[in-house]
Amino acid sequence: MTNGARALITTLVDSGVQVCFANPGTSEMHFVAALDEVPDMRGVLCLFEGVATGAADGYGRIAGKPAATLLHLGPGLSNGLANLHNARRAHTPVVNVIGDHATYHKKYDAPLESDIEPLTDWTHGWVRRTGGGAEVGRDTAEAVAAAQASPGRVASLILPADISWDDGAEAAAAVEPVPPSAPDAQVIEEIAEVLRGGAPTCLLLGGPATGLAGLSAADRIAAATGARTLVETFPARLTRGAGVPPVERLGYLAEQAGAQLAGIEHLIVVGTRAPVTFFAYPGKPSDLVPDGAVVHTLAGLETDVVAALEQLADLLAPGIAARPAPPVVPELPTGELTAQNWVDVIGALLPERAILSDESNTSGVLLPAATAGSPCHDVLALTGGAIGQGLPVAVGAAVAAPDRPVIALQADGSAAYTISALWTMARENLDVTTVLLNNNAYAILRLELARVGADGGGPKANDLLDLSRPEMDFAAIAEGFGVPATVATTCEELAEQFQHALAAPGPHLIDARI
Amino acid sequence: MTNGARALITTLVDSGVQVCFANPGTSEMHFVAALDEVPDMRGVLCLFEGVATGAADGYGRIAGKPAATLLHLGPGLSNGLANLHNARRAHTPVVNVIGDHATYHKKYDAPLESDIEPLTDWTHGWVRRTGGGAEVGRDTAEAVAAAQASPGRVASLILPADISWDDGAEAAAAVEPVPPSAPDAQVIEEIAEVLRGGAPTCLLLGGPATGLAGLSAADRIAAATGARTLVETFPARLTRGAGVPPVERLGYLAEQAGAQLAGIEHLIVVGTRAPVTFFAYPGKPSDLVPDGAVVHTLAGLETDVVAALEQLADLLAPGIAARPAPPVVPELPTGELTAQNWVDVIGALLPERAILSDESNTSGVLLPAATAGSPCHDVLALTGGAIGQGLPVAVGAAVAAPDRPVIALQADGSAAYTISALWTMARENLDVTTVLLNNNAYAILRLELARVGADGGGPKANDLLDLSRPEMDFAAIAEGFGVPATVATTCEELAEQFQHALAAPGPHLIDARI
């Protein structure tokens, strides 16, 4: 018998959860104290809950298993919601431990009191308020299992302070997560028939289908049938580069996506859904499926999507191999750094097995082409569109994979959301190289202002999209948070600083003035 | 006839709302474009929604009328929730305009799609999703009126993108907010009888009762009857200093509060509720009302609490004057800056009519005594306990009162939450002096770890409360966001830098190493 906090942490560790991204408060103090009694749990302090939840997202995408977060009551959870939204859209397994007031204290409506469940429900995951010491171990084990079901999800366990501190609790054994269901052979056969028909067809890949195995199977199908392949616009984790079959991502702009999907008669979705526009635009359709095209679902996220693709490939492409991208990298550019050429520096110098946390937004439009033949790497995209993901996800990825170089490609506007993630990088000495794409603007909104047809030439409107008054000195900010930083204004400087940052241990930031 | 965005902004302005703290996205582009057509609306860009909502809170506390916020869909709102929680607890009038996807786009569950209403409901305010151009003007006017009812509240208006961009809308005339109800003469007479009885009695003041008029009336009652007076622990806006009757705040720690309330037989609450502890502690009561004491409510927040106090004073203390604090300030201390002596520098140098945004937390324990006789000032406290309020509230207060010096007393741990507020101070050239109380720790949690009885001597536990690894260089961070900054390690340096910052226009930050 022990107290609730120790039972909870012990159960987490026994269930394979060994990292907790934490921003605790008074109601979590017994949890914090219990960390010293469970050696296998690592507490990683974050200065803001949005960093903690984003880090848990990044960790889960790379580790393939959940990290925990430790959040302080409703307001602490609220600060973490935006990155939980991204985790939800990425189907990342995450286990939130949300401290609450003691059960008997709730009724007093003390200043920090709020209803926590409407917020946890908002993440569309698994939610439970543990009811007592006898239940906390079981609830914890079930939370971890729920997070790891197929698809992965955000599991939130609410822990009242008195249940945390009261004795009489016991740790519980791990609960096996529900595995993905086996592919449906009849569906596979029907879709094979569609592909054999030879009509213009596209495979749209998402979720676990965007790893090496899924992409290879899809490419074999494409090689055998002439079908096109595309990856969803914002994949949770996309493996790409030399040795991996190259598959374009569906464009963010409806105009791009329309061109990519033009003429197809069958759209086969695998681990994703039929594509829609990110936003509505006056007079334009939201549905990106071409008129008349038929949508087929090979496998949803509750299914083993890689197995489904492999079985389909074995039917259609026996003996046909996937066509990996050759190792071809751009020449190192020279001269003034621009929004066009910075990507070639990254493409030329990207190290083996890099993880790219990509929140470069508009600045990253040319990145995929520049890195198509770079050494094999994983890209973690902005799945839910809630900006402020990039730096926290890089933190979590680096904790999950300390042997891999993590590169955060970070737009300036969104960097300001969760900038204190830099401090956690410094504190944990994480090998993260942040390339801060600094164009002094919410550039995407300048584009969108025109695209939505707003009459947006006015000075007040443009001022609200302008980040140059004052210019942010991200190198100074990074140094202030303990991360060594430099400024690059030429390609040569970016190349030299990028190579130095990769070679030296610990975090670095390069303020790339594009 | 105009589009929804223009109708909305015009109605805001016609209803007295002339400032909008904004962090827009694509779905808000027509609102942004419309700003140029309504000259009396000022858009203030914030780099994070928590800055926008905190600024609206600070604005409302000082201006006595709402500012608007402009937030991007559910995730944007979620980032602003913590400071809306503080605004809710402060009863500050705030009008959120929350952009949403076009009505016809919702069903596609695009990446940024989420249920907005569970989040707006969480603020316990007024919520409406406008249904079309014919309604947007009326809905806006009613939102402003709802925000300004008694007590003030957070009003949230959800604006779908197509309603924003479609023509066919019209602005509406302002709606009168429901005024506070008149005090109940019978209640006043009953409470007068209690006070005449001479038993130990305390008046606990909150809400509008903590301004000069309310404090003066309460002090007259105290002078006539011997009753004690106290202000709630975290007042939204407390007027104090020379010329104002001095009233202690109820202590944050239960031990303090218990001593302040010891022996009372009657507790009369005015514009607040019976006090409870901030958190639960093992084996200690949550209710701070002494056993056997009777709680009387003179006036709740729906009532004109100042009128109630004045009527009670006229009954009990005719001809008796309030006893204002004399203008006595501390001597300027010298030598090394410490957690004890920095408050005397502030007390000695506080200018006339200052506004103190106080999130100094543990570092500010001695502040009230040090500033008790400083020139009259307003203190804006951390009403809801959701940290990260201090800098944003200072932004809003400075926008509301450009002729008054605003001083942000800011603890280090909570500063990191919404640090980009500094950028908005620089952008708007706001006259805010931030004194950053830098003790490299979540000092309050060190205290709380012991107070909750957690066995907290372990290295991992203490590490999670330690902000010294690495130390944050807040001067560098501030300069990075465009705010001139200095470091003070002695009382003399703090005094000199504080005087310089007050004398020079625009924002300044002093990293006070205590």
Interface residues (C-beta under 8 A of the other chain):
Chain A: A22 P24 G25 T26 S27 M29 H30 V32 A33 L35 D36 E37 G43 L45 L47 F48 G50 G74 P75 G76 S78 N79 L81 A82 H85 R89 H101 A102 Y104 H105 Y108 D109 A110 P111 L112 S114 D115 P118 L119 D121 W122 A161 D162 W165 F234 R273 V276 T277 F278 F279 A280 P282 S286 D287 T383 G384 G385 A386 G388 G413 A416 Y417 I419 S420 W423 A426 R427 I444 L445 E448 L449 R451 V452 G453 A454 D455 G456 G458 P459 K460 A461 D463 L464 L465 D466 L467 R469 P470 E471 M472 D473 F474 A475 A476 I477 A478 E479 G480 F481 G482
Chain B: A22 P24 G25 T26 S27 M29 H30 V32 A33 L35 D36 E37 G43 L45 L47 F48 G50 G74 P75 G76 S78 N79 L81 A82 H85 R89 H101 A102 Y104 H105 Y108 D109 A110 P111 L112 S114 D115 P118 L119 D121 W122 A161 D162 W165 F234 R273 V276 T277 F278 F279 A280 P282 S286 D287 T383 G384 G385 A386 G388 G413 A416 Y417 I419 S420 W423 A426 R427 I444 L445 E448 L449 R451 V452 G453 A454 D455 G456 G458 P459 K460 A461 D463 L464 L465 D466 L467 R469 P470 E471 M472 D473 F474 A475 A476 I477 A478 E479 G480 F481 G482
